[in-house]
Amino acid sequence: MAEQGRPEEYLTGYTQVLARASATGRKLTRHELESLRTRGEQAAEAGIGLRALVRAHLCAAQAVRPELPHSAADHLLAAVEQAVDAFAEGHERAQRLAVRQEEAARREFIDDLLYGRSDLGRLAERAERFGLLLSHAHAVAVAQGAEQYDDGYPVTRRIESSLVARFGDRRILLTTKDGRLICIAPGDQPDVLSFFAKQAYAGTDGGRVAIGRAHPGAGGVVHSYEEALNALELAGRMDLEGPLLHAADLLVYPVLTRDRQAMADLVRSVLGPLQEARGGAQPLIDTLTAYFDTGCVTAAAARRLSLSVRAMTYRLDRIHKLTGADPGDPVHRYTLQTAVIGARLLDWPATAI
């Protein structure tokens, strides 16, 4: 943006335009109007506010009036109205263009940041413009709701206002990507992301939020963002409970699936015999899932599945007979639970493995 000047610098020729138009009562010509719009754009680019410019125009018009014939003075107000309107149009046009350019630059930066594109050194320089110091560690929270969100959505603006009101200038960046709400915050300020999670949960009518671990550098933002995305995807596949997910709590899952073939072999070997049961393997896998999720408490698992304790016990016995593994035995329990996690990750038995 150019160095800010004085409003009067952008009124060159204005009084002459008023005098000529007022002399005959004519409207301003197309050339005169376009010249005024151009000066309005230039004033906006110089950072001069519209109020100061309008005031300067009115003061100049008052200075012209005593020099006009009485008959011409009657037309002065109409000429001023046209002139100020054209000047303001140019000023607003420049402002809108500046806003669009700023939005485009911000969106390009966010895309580069979250996809790890661009030179990391250059990315760090650009980050300071948007309030981030990428030399520090950052963590990313991603919120996903029932609908797609964008930067201009009321929900996004409301959450951003809440963050600013609560934390002020803490070098926080709130944005959207692929319809999700995203908050980037310094890694040593977990309270920021916790607050964002609460606001996003309420704003998205019960959506789910995942928080990645804190990592240093420009690449660390991408790493944390991907961890949060993976946590959301994993929660969907595993039907995990709770609106808030921490990537640090889910590290066991990618470890278990790192060797997909080995996991598939385990699922087939351990749980394959359950397919011989009446109704197939899925009801018994659901039984094991509820049993393990409730800390291996039969009564609690039965309530979760809307079964009687007797029916629950029968199912556990049936699993023991089919697989040869006793869910109540600590050694067998680990093998069964790992196989059940693998089945959920691989969507077995719905999907062949």
N, C-alpha and C positions, 0 to 999 in steps of 0.2 A: 504494500500500500504506500502511496506517495506521502511525503511529509505534509502534515496538516497546515493549511494556510488560513487566510482570513476570508470570511464570507464575501466581502466586497470585491475580492479578486475575481469572482465568478459572475459578476454583474456587468462586465464590460459590454457596452452597447445596449444595455437594458433600458436606460432612460430614453435613448433615441427611438427605440422600438415603441415605447409608450407614447412618445410625443407624436410620432408619425401616425400611429393608429388612432390616437385621440383626435387628431386634427380633422379627420374625415369621418370618424365613427366606424371605420371598417374593422373587420376581424383581422387578426394577425395572419400573415401569409404562412404557407407551408414551410418555406425556408426559415422564417423567423421562429416558428414553433420548433422545428428540428434543431435549430441552433440553441434554443433554450434547453431542449432535452439533452443535448450533448454536454452543455455546461452543467446540467444537473448530475449527469453521470460522472463528470470530472470531479465535481465537488464531493460526491459520495466516495469516489476512489481516494480522495484526499482525506477522508475521515471527518468531514464537517457534517454536523447534525442538521436535519431538515428544519428544525424549529429556528435555529439561528439564521438559516438561509432565508426562510419565509419572512422573518423579522427584518432582515436586510432589504428584501424586496419591497416591503411595505414602507420602510423608511425612505428608500429611494423614490418611491412613488409620491410620497408626501413632499419631497423636495422638488419634484417636477411640477406639481399642481399649480403653485403660484405663477409659474412662467407660462402657463397655457391660457389661451383665450377662454372667456367664460363658456362659450359654446363647446369648446373642446374638452373642458374640464368635466362636463357632464358624461363624456364617454370614457373617462379615465378608469373608472372602477371596472368596467367590462374588459378593458385591455389588461388591467392588472390580474383579473381573474383568469383570463386565458394564459397569460404569461406564467403565473405562479403554478397553474395546473400543469403546463408543459414541463416546467423546470422540475416539479415534484415527480412527474412521471419518469423523467430521466433518472432522477435520484433513486427512486424505488426500483427501477429496472436494474441499475448497477448493484443495488443491495441484494436483489434476488439472485443476480448472477454470482455475486460473491458468496452467498449462502450455498448455492448449488455447487460451486467450485470447492467450498470447504467440505460439504457433505461428500463429494466425490473423492476428495483427498483422504478424508477419514475412512471411507469405505475401502479405498484401495489399501490403506495402511492396515486396516483390520484383516482384510483378506490375506495380505502378505504375512501378517503376524501369525494368524491361525493356521496358515498352510505352510509356514516356514519358508516362504519364497523371499527373494531379494537378498542382497548382501547383508549379513547380520550387523556389520558395523553401521551401514547406512540405515538399517532398520532401527537400530538403537538411537540414532540421531533423530529420526522422524518421531520416535516414540515420545521424546521429551515434549514435543509440541502438543501431544495429547495426554500429558500428565503422567507418563510411565517412565521409570528409570530401570531399564532392562539389565543394568549391571547388578541389580538386586534380584533375589528370588521372588517369584510370583506363583500364585495358585489361581486356578480358574474354576468357577462354578457354572454349570450349565443347567438351565431349567427348561423342561419340556411339558407343554400342556396339551389340551385337546385341540387347539387351533394353532395356526401359524402366526408368529409375531414378527413385527418389523419395528424399526427405530421410531417411526412416527406414531405407533399405536398408543392409545391412552394408558394401557397397562405399563408399557415401557417407560413412558414419561412419569407416571405415578411412582414407580419403583425408583427411578433415578432421583426424583425429588425427595423421596424418603431417605435415600442414601446420603444425599447432600445435606439434608437437614440434620441427620444423625451424626455423620462423620466429617462434614465439611470437606476441606481440601486434603484428602489422604492419598492422593494419586491412585484413584479408583477409576476404572474404565467400564462403563456399562454399554453394551451393544447387543445386536442380534446377528444370528447367522443361521441360515437354512431353517428359519421359522422358530428358532430357539432363543431364549434369553441368555445372555452371557455376561458374567461379571468377572473382571480381572482385578486382583488386589494383591498388595504386598504379602509375601509368604509368612511374615511374622505378625500378621493381623487377622487371625482366623475369625475374630468377632465380626469383621466386615462380611465375610462370605456366609456366616451363620445368619446374620441379619438379612442379607439378600435372599437366602433360602426361605426364610419365613415370609418375607414380602412376596416372593415369587410364588410360593405355595398358595397364599391367599389370592394373589392377583390372577393366577391361572386356574382358579376354582379347583384346587386339589391336584395340581400337576406334581411332577416328580423332579427333584433337584439332585444332581451329582456333583461332588467336589473332588477335583484332582489334587494330587500331592503338590507341594511347593517345589519348584526346580529353579536353579539360577540361570541367568542369561536369556537372550532372545529365544533360543531354542527351548528353554525351559517352559515358556508360555505354551508353545505348541505341544510339548510333552504332557503338561498338566491338562490342557484342553482335550487331548486325545484320551487321556485316562478317564476324564469325566464322561466323554461320549461313550467309551467302551463300557463304563459302569452302567449307563442308561440302557445300552443295548443288552448287556448281560442281565440286568434286572427284568427286562421284558421277556427274555428267553427263560429265565429261571423263575419267573413270577415271584420275585423277592418282595417282601412286605416292607412297608414304611415309605414315607415321602422323601426321606433324605438318605442319600448314599454317599459313603466316603470310599474313594478308590483304594485307600490304604487298607480298608477292611475286606476288600475283595481280591487281594493279590493271589490268594490260593487258587482261584478259578482259572486264570490264564496259565498258571503253573501246571494245573491238572490237564489242561487241554493242549499243552505245548507239543506233546506227542499224541496227535489225534488217533493214529492207528493203535497205539498201545491202549488208549482209553476205550476205543471201540472194542478191542479184544476183551478188556476187563468187563465191559457192560454185557457183551454176548456171553461170556463165560459165567459170570455171576448171576445175571438176571435173566438170561435166556430161558432157563427152565420155567420161569413164571408165565411164559406164553401158553403153557399147558393148562393153566387154571381156567375155570369157567369164567368167561368174560374177558379173557386175555390178561396181559401183564399190567396194563395201565392202572386198574383199581388197586392192585397190590403195591405198585410203585407209589401211588398216592398215599397208601397206608404207611409205607416206610418213610415217605417225606414228612408226613404229619408226626409220626413217631419221633423222628430225629429232631424236627423243628421244635418240639415241645420238651426236649431234654430227656427223651425216652420215658416219659410218663404216660402210661397206657390210658388212664382216665382222661387226661388232658387231650391226648391225640384222638380219643373216641369222640369227645365233645366237638373238636374241630371238624371231624368228618360226619357229625350227626349220627354216630353209631352208639350202640350200647357197649359197655365195657366187655361183655361176653363176646359180642360180634368182633370187636377189635382184637381180643385175645385169640379168637379162632383164626383171624386173618394172619396174625403173627405166627401162629403155629403152622398154618398152611405154607407160609413163606419159608419157614424152617425146613419143612418136609421136602418142598420142591427144590430148594437151593442147597440144602445141607448146611446152611449158615444160620446161626441163631442170633436174631436181632438183639437179644438180651445179653449176649456174651460180648465182653469188651473187645476181644480179638476179632471175632466175626463182625462185630458192629462197625469197626473201621472200614473193613472191606466192603460191606454192604452200603455204608453211607457214601463212600467214594464212588461206588458203582452207580448209586442213585443220582449223585451230582453229575456224573458223566452222562447218564441217560437224559437228564434234563438239559444239559448243555448241547447234546447231540440230537435232541428232540426224538429220542427213541422211546417207544416202538413205532411212533407215527411215521418216522422216517427210517428207511432201511440203512444200516451201517455195515 
